[in-house]
Amino acid sequence: MEKLLTIGVIALFIGIAIVPPISSQNVKNQNTTGMRINFYEEFPTYENLSKAELINFPSTIFIAAKSLKEFRELEKDLYDINPMLEAAYWPILNKSYWVSPSSLTYELENLLKDLEKNKENETLKVLIDLESPSREFYFRNFKNISLIQGKNLIKKIFEKAEEFNIKIYAHEGAYANIIEQMIRQIKGLSYPLRKYSHTKIFGYFSELYKPYYRREPTIRYMERQHNKYGEIIQAALGLIAVGQAGNELLVSPEELDVDLCTMYEIGLRNVTIFRLGGLNEDYLNVINKYV
């Protein structure tokens, strides 16, 4: 048994090792156009939204807001800047910030009520950013958190999507195998596509996946998921500007080129870049090669 286990582990690492690394040179002679590239904007100040002026291709901007009402105001600002773009709602919780079973239960209840307000409106794309708050936040607020109730409330959001006239895009961290996926589902940070109708956006922020042993299995798992489910499997790339932590490592235009090429090679044609406020001519020159 020990010999079989050893052989299995060796085979796994050999399998990883023989997968050729992906680079933008691999497709330099191919037509790589045809991708739809969208953007997150976590801090929708006028300065950040004004970067939308640079975009001359179809794109969706996921705008962070604390309520549907606030989003509608920001949506108008975006359309004033660039009317050819589409705005999507990225709800941010006031105290918990991200959506997870560890969020304050009453904030998840409020989010459900907030999304219900869209019932009589046109279909709205909604980003559910599935990330856990810090352990410090959880232990400081555990009296107001119910993990079971929180998970059930998030499930209800997915279940009520059609009734609320919303189309859910669930952002979750990329993973390398079915075991990691199952663990995230148990934690309430991933929801099965076979049960809940939504689009899954894997957060493939390459600075987190630089080690080769981690990067290649993750890419291949995303590829298998895309082969199985099609265009409802998408990816988020970046970062080209810092997020909530404020100290995240950014990718260079050259690294973004490699990441876009990687997604193209594995068949993904829908990508969202974090975030709009970091867009400049250097990044745009790379992006224009793919749209």
SEDREN-140720 format. One record per residue (C-alpha): residue number from 1; z, x, y. Coordinates in Angstrom, 3 decimals. Example, Ala and Ser with C-alpha at 12.3 -4.5 7.8 and 13.67 -1.06 7.14 Angstrom:
{pos: 1; up: 7.800; east: 12.300; north: -4.500}
{pos: 2; up: 7.140; east: 13.670; north: -1.060}
***
This chain:
{pos: 1; up: 0.000; east: 0.000; north: 0.000}
{pos: 2; up: 0.895; east: 2.817; north: 2.431}
{pos: 3; up: -2.427; east: 4.505; north: 1.659}
{pos: 4; up: -4.318; east: 1.285; north: 2.359}
{pos: 5; up: -2.451; east: 0.839; north: 5.645}
{pos: 6; up: -3.219; east: 4.423; north: 6.658}
{pos: 7; up: -6.891; east: 3.978; north: 5.788}
{pos: 8; up: -6.977; east: 0.741; north: 7.806}
{pos: 9; up: -5.503; east: 2.395; north: 10.886}
{pos: 10; up: -7.902; east: 5.346; north: 10.601}
{pos: 11; up: -10.829; east: 2.963; north: 10.218}
{pos: 12; up: -9.736; east: 1.063; north: 13.302}
{pos: 13; up: -9.655; east: 4.200; north: 15.427}
{pos: 14; up: -12.950; east: 5.435; north: 13.980}
{pos: 15; up: -14.448; east: 2.052; north: 14.782}
{pos: 16; up: -13.265; east: 2.363; north: 18.358}
{pos: 17; up: -14.480; east: 5.918; north: 18.628}
{pos: 18; up: -18.041; east: 5.220; north: 17.482}
{pos: 19; up: -18.590; east: 2.430; north: 20.003}
{pos: 20; up: -20.773; east: 4.070; north: 22.669}
{pos: 21; up: -19.198; east: 4.064; north: 26.127}
{pos: 22; up: -20.900; east: 1.759; north: 28.594}
{pos: 23; up: -22.195; east: 3.119; north: 31.879}
{pos: 24; up: -24.552; east: 1.898; north: 34.560}
{pos: 25; up: -27.089; east: 4.439; north: 33.280}
{pos: 26; up: -27.498; east: 2.417; north: 30.076}
{pos: 27; up: -29.442; east: -0.314; north: 31.839}
{pos: 28; up: -30.962; east: 1.577; north: 34.750}
{pos: 29; up: -34.473; east: 0.769; north: 33.548}
{pos: 30; up: -33.694; east: -2.883; north: 32.821}
{pos: 31; up: -33.742; east: -5.907; north: 35.080}
{pos: 32; up: -30.033; east: -6.507; north: 35.653}
{pos: 33; up: -30.429; east: -9.341; north: 38.126}
{pos: 34; up: -29.412; east: -12.919; north: 37.433}
{pos: 35; up: -25.636; east: -12.655; north: 37.597}
{pos: 36; up: -23.557; east: -15.105; north: 39.623}
{pos: 37; up: -20.910; east: -13.176; north: 41.487}
{pos: 38; up: -18.000; east: -15.089; north: 43.004}
{pos: 39; up: -14.923; east: -13.925; north: 44.910}
{pos: 40; up: -11.190; east: -14.524; north: 45.008}
{pos: 41; up: -9.459; east: -14.581; north: 48.387}
{pos: 42; up: -5.685; east: -14.443; north: 48.079}
{pos: 43; up: -5.042; east: -14.074; north: 51.825}
{pos: 44; up: -7.511; east: -16.398; north: 53.580}
{pos: 45; up: -7.057; east: -15.208; north: 57.136}
{pos: 46; up: -10.048; east: -15.598; north: 59.418}
{pos: 47; up: -10.593; east: -11.823; north: 59.201}
{pos: 48; up: -10.824; east: -11.966; north: 55.402}
{pos: 49; up: -12.909; east: -15.143; north: 55.261}
{pos: 50; up: -15.294; east: -13.694; north: 57.853}
{pos: 51; up: -16.504; east: -11.241; north: 55.184}
{pos: 52; up: -18.406; east: -14.244; north: 53.794}
{pos: 53; up: -20.981; east: -13.526; north: 56.514}
{pos: 54; up: -22.162; east: -10.610; north: 54.380}
{pos: 55; up: -23.066; east: -12.820; north: 51.396}
{pos: 56; up: -26.647; east: -14.015; north: 51.166}
{pos: 57; up: -26.615; east: -15.208; north: 47.544}
{pos: 58; up: -25.085; east: -18.278; north: 45.843}
{pos: 59; up: -21.370; east: -17.683; north: 45.362}
{pos: 60; up: -18.060; east: -19.500; north: 44.959}
{pos: 61; up: -15.027; east: -18.390; north: 46.947}
{pos: 62; up: -11.680; east: -19.215; north: 45.291}
{pos: 63; up: -9.388; east: -19.705; north: 48.290}
{pos: 64; up: -5.602; east: -19.439; north: 47.831}
{pos: 65; up: -3.650; east: -22.275; north: 49.475}
{pos: 66; up: -0.247; east: -23.917; north: 49.081}
{pos: 67; up: -1.627; east: -27.470; north: 49.051}
{pos: 68; up: -4.863; east: -29.375; north: 48.731}
{pos: 69; up: -4.561; east: -30.316; north: 52.408}
{pos: 70; up: -4.294; east: -26.676; north: 53.457}
{pos: 71; up: -7.253; east: -25.812; north: 51.222}
{pos: 72; up: -9.441; east: -28.462; north: 52.889}
{pos: 73; up: -8.778; east: -26.849; north: 56.268}
{pos: 74; up: -9.653; east: -23.394; north: 54.927}
{pos: 75; up: -12.727; east: -24.849; north: 53.245}
{pos: 76; up: -14.003; east: -25.959; north: 56.671}
{pos: 77; up: -13.389; east: -22.470; north: 58.039}
{pos: 78; up: -15.434; east: -20.958; north: 55.213}
{pos: 79; up: -18.325; east: -23.383; north: 55.742}
{pos: 80; up: -18.334; east: -22.604; north: 59.468}
{pos: 81; up: -18.722; east: -18.919; north: 58.596}
{pos: 82; up: -21.291; east: -19.336; north: 55.800}
{pos: 83; up: -22.410; east: -22.870; north: 54.890}
{pos: 84; up: -24.387; east: -21.730; north: 51.830}
{pos: 85; up: -21.204; east: -20.834; north: 49.914}
{pos: 86; up: -19.041; east: -23.033; north: 47.680}
{pos: 87; up: -15.276; east: -23.259; north: 48.171}
{pos: 88; up: -12.861; east: -23.642; north: 45.240}
{pos: 89; up: -9.107; east: -24.328; north: 45.343}
{pos: 90; up: -6.670; east: -21.641; north: 44.178}
{pos: 91; up: -3.209; east: -23.258; north: 44.314}
{pos: 92; up: -0.341; east: -20.893; north: 45.115}
{pos: 93; up: 3.215; east: -22.095; north: 44.493}
{pos: 94; up: 5.555; east: -21.757; north: 47.470}
{pos: 95; up: 8.342; east: -19.818; north: 45.698}
{pos: 96; up: 7.102; east: -19.131; north: 42.156}
{pos: 97; up: 3.683; east: -18.084; north: 43.485}
{pos: 98; up: 1.856; east: -17.979; north: 40.132}
{pos: 99; up: 1.547; east: -20.740; north: 37.561}
{pos: 100; up: 3.491; east: -20.253; north: 34.339}
{pos: 101; up: 6.235; east: -21.937; north: 32.298}
{pos: 102; up: 8.608; east: -19.591; north: 34.177}
{pos: 103; up: 7.668; east: -21.185; north: 37.503}
{pos: 104; up: 10.162; east: -23.511; north: 39.150}
{pos: 105; up: 9.806; east: -26.803; north: 37.316}
{pos: 106; up: 9.731; east: -28.926; north: 40.454}
{pos: 107; up: 6.907; east: -26.781; north: 41.853}
{pos: 108; up: 4.804; east: -27.452; north: 38.756}
{pos: 109; up: 5.543; east: -31.163; north: 39.142}
{pos: 110; up: 4.422; east: -30.976; north: 42.776}
{pos: 111; up: 1.252; east: -29.146; north: 41.755}
{pos: 112; up: 0.397; east: -31.915; north: 39.304}
{pos: 113; up: 0.857; east: -34.530; north: 42.051}
{pos: 114; up: -1.164; east: -32.416; north: 44.481}
{pos: 115; up: -4.134; east: -32.153; north: 42.108}
{pos: 116; up: -3.982; east: -35.883; north: 41.423}
{pos: 117; up: -4.913; east: -36.469; north: 45.092}
{pos: 118; up: -8.447; east: -35.349; north: 44.302}
{pos: 119; up: -9.098; east: -38.342; north: 42.010}
{pos: 120; up: -11.301; east: -40.188; north: 44.506}
{pos: 121; up: -13.120; east: -37.112; north: 45.801}
{pos: 122; up: -16.039; east: -35.084; north: 44.503}
{pos: 123; up: -15.439; east: -32.761; north: 41.574}
{pos: 124; up: -13.383; east: -29.792; north: 42.717}
{pos: 125; up: -13.199; east: -26.384; north: 41.068}
{pos: 126; up: -9.552; east: -25.320; north: 40.679}
{pos: 127; up: -8.293; east: -21.872; north: 39.724}
{pos: 128; up: -5.089; east: -21.845; north: 37.669}
{pos: 129; up: -3.755; east: -18.289; north: 37.928}
{pos: 130; up: -1.660; east: -17.871; north: 34.786}
{pos: 131; up: 0.811; east: -15.093; north: 35.536}
{pos: 132; up: 4.571; east: -14.877; north: 35.126}
{pos: 133; up: 6.892; east: -14.274; north: 38.076}
{pos: 134; up: 9.134; east: -11.230; north: 37.943}
{pos: 135; up: 12.165; east: -11.143; north: 35.653}
{pos: 136; up: 14.318; east: -10.916; north: 38.770}
{pos: 137; up: 12.846; east: -14.208; north: 40.011}
{pos: 138; up: 13.435; east: -15.867; north: 36.630}
{pos: 139; up: 17.097; east: -14.810; north: 36.314}
{pos: 140; up: 17.775; east: -15.730; north: 39.937}
{pos: 141; up: 16.337; east: -19.230; north: 39.454}
{pos: 142; up: 16.803; east: -19.953; north: 35.749}
{pos: 143; up: 18.854; east: -23.102; north: 36.493}
{pos: 144; up: 15.745; east: -24.640; north: 38.045}
{pos: 145; up: 13.366; east: -23.469; north: 35.316}
{pos: 146; up: 12.649; east: -25.183; north: 32.003}
{pos: 147; up: 10.226; east: -23.160; north: 29.872}
{pos: 148; up: 9.438; east: -26.097; north: 27.590}
{pos: 149; up: 8.992; east: -28.581; north: 30.417}
{pos: 150; up: 7.009; east: -26.042; north: 32.406}
{pos: 151; up: 4.593; east: -25.443; north: 29.540}
{pos: 152; up: 4.177; east: -29.190; north: 29.045}
{pos: 153; up: 3.441; east: -29.682; north: 32.752}
{pos: 154; up: 0.734; east: -27.016; north: 32.658}
{pos: 155; up: -0.761; east: -28.643; north: 29.556}
{pos: 156; up: -0.781; east: -31.944; north: 31.438}
{pos: 157; up: -2.810; east: -30.330; north: 34.235}
{pos: 158; up: -5.426; east: -29.332; north: 31.661}
{pos: 159; up: -5.301; east: -32.741; north: 29.985}
{pos: 160; up: -5.640; east: -34.642; north: 33.267}
{pos: 161; up: -8.489; east: -32.535; north: 34.653}
{pos: 162; up: -11.185; east: -35.134; north: 34.032}
{pos: 163; up: -9.008; east: -37.929; north: 35.416}
{pos: 164; up: -8.224; east: -35.876; north: 38.539}
{pos: 165; up: -11.910; east: -34.999; north: 38.915}
{pos: 166; up: -11.228; east: -31.268; north: 38.804}
{pos: 167; up: -12.871; east: -28.465; north: 36.871}
{pos: 168; up: -10.320; east: -25.882; north: 35.780}
{pos: 169; up: -10.905; east: -22.143; north: 35.853}
{pos: 170; up: -7.982; east: -20.419; north: 34.132}
{pos: 171; up: -7.428; east: -16.799; north: 35.123}
{pos: 172; up: -5.544; east: -14.796; north: 32.515}
{pos: 173; up: -5.167; east: -11.156; north: 31.618}
{pos: 174; up: -7.797; east: -9.727; north: 29.294}
{pos: 175; up: -6.639; east: -8.890; north: 25.772}
{pos: 176; up: -7.988; east: -6.851; north: 22.894}
{pos: 177; up: -7.380; east: -9.005; north: 19.821}
{pos: 178; up: -6.357; east: -12.388; north: 18.442}
{pos: 179; up: -2.694; east: -11.351; north: 18.160}
{pos: 180; up: -2.433; east: -10.676; north: 21.891}
{pos: 181; up: -4.158; east: -14.007; north: 22.533}
{pos: 182; up: -1.670; east: -15.858; north: 20.314}
{pos: 183; up: 1.278; east: -14.197; north: 22.082}
{pos: 184; up: -0.065; east: -15.322; north: 25.467}
{pos: 185; up: -0.534; east: -18.851; north: 24.127}
{pos: 186; up: 3.066; east: -18.912; north: 22.882}
{pos: 187; up: 4.212; east: -17.771; north: 26.342}
{pos: 188; up: 2.124; east: -20.503; north: 27.972}
{pos: 189; up: -0.143; east: -17.977; north: 29.701}
{pos: 190; up: -3.284; east: -18.941; north: 27.776}
{pos: 191; up: -4.611; east: -22.288; north: 26.539}
{pos: 192; up: -7.124; east: -22.729; north: 23.686}
{pos: 193; up: -10.658; east: -23.648; north: 24.637}
{pos: 194; up: -11.066; east: -25.720; north: 21.500}
{pos: 195; up: -8.327; east: -28.053; north: 22.736}
{pos: 196; up: -8.571; east: -28.024; north: 26.534}
{pos: 197; up: -11.866; east: -28.193; north: 28.397}
{pos: 198; up: -11.920; east: -25.391; north: 30.970}
{pos: 199; up: -13.504; east: -22.082; north: 31.931}
{pos: 200; up: -11.601; east: -18.923; north: 31.031}
{pos: 201; up: -11.701; east: -15.962; north: 33.420}
{pos: 202; up: -10.473; east: -12.720; north: 31.852}
{pos: 203; up: -8.908; east: -10.415; north: 34.440}
{pos: 204; up: -10.624; east: -7.152; north: 33.559}
{pos: 205; up: -9.326; east: -4.985; north: 36.394}
{pos: 206; up: -10.539; east: -1.642; north: 35.130}
{pos: 207; up: -7.639; east: 0.443; north: 36.462}
{pos: 208; up: -5.485; east: -1.334; north: 33.856}
{pos: 209; up: -7.923; east: -0.542; north: 31.047}
{pos: 210; up: -8.854; east: 3.078; north: 31.737}
{pos: 211; up: -7.610; east: 4.507; north: 28.413}
{pos: 212; up: -10.611; east: 4.421; north: 26.063}
{pos: 213; up: -8.553; east: 3.120; north: 23.131}
{pos: 214; up: -7.602; east: 0.121; north: 25.271}
{pos: 215; up: -10.832; east: -0.411; north: 27.197}
{pos: 216; up: -13.356; east: -0.642; north: 24.372}
{pos: 217; up: -11.483; east: -3.123; north: 22.113}
{pos: 218; up: -10.879; east: -5.340; north: 25.167}
{pos: 219; up: -14.563; east: -5.293; north: 26.121}
{pos: 220; up: -15.622; east: -6.063; north: 22.553}
{pos: 221; up: -13.150; east: -8.935; north: 22.263}
{pos: 222; up: -14.498; east: -10.423; north: 25.476}
{pos: 223; up: -17.992; east: -10.028; north: 24.070}
{pos: 224; up: -17.051; east: -11.885; north: 20.875}
{pos: 225; up: -15.425; east: -14.653; north: 22.891}
{pos: 226; up: -18.566; east: -14.994; north: 25.003}
{pos: 227; up: -20.761; east: -15.069; north: 21.916}
{pos: 228; up: -18.578; east: -17.868; north: 20.552}
{pos: 229; up: -18.063; east: -20.017; north: 23.658}
{pos: 230; up: -20.924; east: -19.095; north: 25.983}
{pos: 231; up: -20.763; east: -19.313; north: 29.772}
{pos: 232; up: -17.226; east: -20.721; north: 29.903}
{pos: 233; up: -16.102; east: -17.152; north: 29.204}
{pos: 234; up: -16.176; east: -15.189; north: 32.446}
{pos: 235; up: -14.576; east: -12.080; north: 33.921}
{pos: 236; up: -12.733; east: -11.037; north: 37.062}
{pos: 237; up: -13.362; east: -7.496; north: 38.321}
{pos: 238; up: -11.910; east: -5.236; north: 40.980}
{pos: 239; up: -9.791; east: -4.749; north: 42.847}
{pos: 240; up: -11.690; east: -4.005; north: 46.044}
{pos: 241; up: -8.657; east: -4.929; north: 48.193}
{pos: 242; up: -4.942; east: -5.033; north: 47.418}
{pos: 243; up: -3.224; east: -8.190; north: 46.208}
{pos: 244; up: 0.303; east: -9.568; north: 46.320}
{pos: 245; up: 1.972; east: -6.332; north: 45.171}
{pos: 246; up: 0.326; east: -4.426; north: 48.007}
{pos: 247; up: 0.023; east: -1.134; north: 46.107}
{pos: 248; up: -2.661; east: -1.854; north: 43.515}
{pos: 249; up: -5.279; east: 0.788; north: 42.781}
{pos: 250; up: -8.765; east: -0.070; north: 44.018}
{pos: 251; up: -12.091; east: 0.596; north: 42.324}
{pos: 252; up: -14.777; east: 2.585; north: 44.079}
{pos: 253; up: -18.294; east: 1.164; north: 44.504}
{pos: 254; up: -19.391; east: 3.445; north: 41.656}
{pos: 255; up: -16.667; east: 2.106; north: 39.370}
{pos: 256; up: -17.545; east: -1.460; north: 40.288}
{pos: 257; up: -21.148; east: -0.671; north: 39.359}
{pos: 258; up: -20.017; east: 0.448; north: 35.901}
{pos: 259; up: -17.865; east: -2.662; north: 35.458}
{pos: 260; up: -20.679; east: -5.009; north: 36.486}
{pos: 261; up: -23.020; east: -3.201; north: 34.146}
{pos: 262; up: -20.476; east: -3.535; north: 31.349}
{pos: 263; up: -20.242; east: -7.288; north: 31.835}
{pos: 264; up: -24.032; east: -7.526; north: 31.960}
{pos: 265; up: -24.398; east: -5.591; north: 28.712}
{pos: 266; up: -21.996; east: -7.841; north: 26.806}
{pos: 267; up: -23.784; east: -10.946; north: 28.053}
{pos: 268; up: -21.464; east: -12.197; north: 30.814}
{pos: 269; up: -23.463; east: -13.493; north: 33.762}
{pos: 270; up: -20.561; east: -15.030; north: 35.719}
{pos: 271; up: -18.145; east: -12.641; north: 37.386}
{pos: 272; up: -15.493; east: -13.053; north: 40.087}
{pos: 273; up: -14.454; east: -10.086; north: 42.227}
{pos: 274; up: -10.965; east: -9.670; north: 43.672}
{pos: 275; up: -11.160; east: -10.051; north: 46.605}
{pos: 276; up: -13.462; east: -11.151; north: 49.443}
{pos: 277; up: -11.514; east: -9.343; north: 52.173}
{pos: 278; up: -12.467; east: -5.953; north: 50.710}
{pos: 279; up: -16.194; east: -6.587; north: 50.796}
{pos: 280; up: -18.198; east: -4.032; north: 52.756}
{pos: 281; up: -21.733; east: -2.638; north: 52.785}
{pos: 282; up: -20.996; east: -0.079; north: 50.046}
{pos: 283; up: -19.718; east: -2.707; north: 47.604}
{pos: 284; up: -22.443; east: -5.106; north: 48.688}
{pos: 285; up: -25.183; east: -2.582; north: 47.879}
{pos: 286; up: -23.834; east: -2.444; north: 44.322}
{pos: 287; up: -23.469; east: -6.211; north: 43.981}
{pos: 288; up: -26.998; east: -6.865; north: 45.215}
{pos: 289; up: -28.347; east: -4.966; north: 42.205}
{pos: 290; up: -26.989; east: -7.705; north: 39.920}
{pos: 291; up: -27.411; east: -11.027; north: 41.709}
***
